[in-house]
Amino acid sequence: MTSVVNSLNNLKNAAALAAFFVLAMLAGCSSDPEIKKLSGRTMGTNWSVVIANPIAIYDQEDVKGEIETVLFEVNRQMSTYDPASEISRFNQFEDFNTWFPVSELFAATTARALSFSEISNGGFDPTVGPLVNLWGFGPGTSSEVLPSDDAIALAMSTVGFSAIAVRESDAGAGSAIQKKAERHLDLSAIAKGLGVDEVYALLDDLGYSNFLVEIGGEVRVKGDKDGSGWRVAVEKPVKGDRAVETLLSLKDMALATSGDYRNYREI
């Protein structure tokens, strides 16, 4: 079963098994600044935005609607759980060495993922989708039966980032991606962070200067809330426990957390 263990390690290296758990510590004494909280659901998890003084003049419901529009667009392009998304349609596309038109954001995100693959020598690989699904972590896969070595070998034969090429819009022919062999893209390892960055850019453009954006444990903050930073609690990596491991103070930075203590398989 050595190949099973190696395959699981490969998945972990690719961040495909990541579970994200960060809690924003927002309660405090009466001296804390006025804050506005917005939240909703996206990418199978929760999103939250906290805006601290000074509050901009925009109507909060309108802002929430704009945030949800931004996140809807990320999902429309990159959700492997939506059969009509751009990434799902590309994965179903059977023509090799043929450009498949995609949105500019999708092309840029795929290019960024491939650059991480190059830097890590394949430790991060956005084509691990078949292995993610085989191990029961993908859409519609919940079997408790462990995959066989043959099944793992078959799935791994369709993994390899070098078979994906990207043509970004500045190439003069429109954004597109192509596969040189059978491949299935899975951008889940960076899609939440992308969503955070897109919402951050929206709030920044609207003129907000002191806010926190969080999606499923991916956090980015602007400003420092009350002069002492945005206080964020990282959860203890203990299944069934909601205790705090450590407190962090963030200012004008981003934080990503990852763990395998809730969403995992035992072999």
C-alpha positions, 0 to 999 in steps of 0.5 A: 500500500506504499503507493497509496501513502505516497499518493495521499502525500502528493495530495497534501503537498498539492493542498487538495486536502486543506481544511481552513479554520480561522476565527476573527476575534471581533468582540471587545469592550465599549472602546472598540470602534464601530464595526459593520459585519456582512456575511454569506455562503460561497464555495461550500463555506462561509464568507465574512467581511468586517468593516471598522471606522470610518464606515464609508457612506455606501449602503451596506446591503448594496455592498453585500450585493456587490460582494456576492456578485464578485464571489458568484463570478469566481464560482461561475468560472472555477467551481468544480461542483458546478457542471456549467462552470468554465472549469467543468466545461474545460474538464469535459472538453476532449480536444487536445492542443485546441484553445478553449476560450475562458474568462480573463480571470480564469486564465490569469488564475490558471497561469498563476497556479502553473507558476506555483507548480513550476516553483515547487517542481510539481509539489503544487499541481492544479491537475490533481483533480482525478486523485482528489475525486478518487480519494473522496474529496471531490464533488459527488465522491463520498465512498468509504472504500479505499482506492486500489493501487491500480485505480491510483495508478490510472488516476495519476496517469492523467495528472501533470501540470506541464500538459496545460497551457495558458493564453492570456488576453494580452496575447491578442487572441483572447484568453484561453487554455488548452490541454495536451493530454487528458487533464482535469483542472482543480483550482480549489487550492487557490480559489478561496484566496482568489475570492478574498483578493477579489472582494478586497479589491472591491472594498478598496475601490469603494474607498474603505480603509479598515476592513477584514475579508475572510472565506473559509479561513483565508484572511486578508486585512486592510488597516489595523481596526483599532490601532492594535491590529485585526485580532485573529484566532487560529483554531487548535488542530483537534477534531471536535474541539473549537479551542484557540491555538494562538492569537495573531494581530494582523495589519495590511497583510493576508493569512492562509491556514490549512489542516487535515484534522477534519477532512481526511481518510484513514488508511 
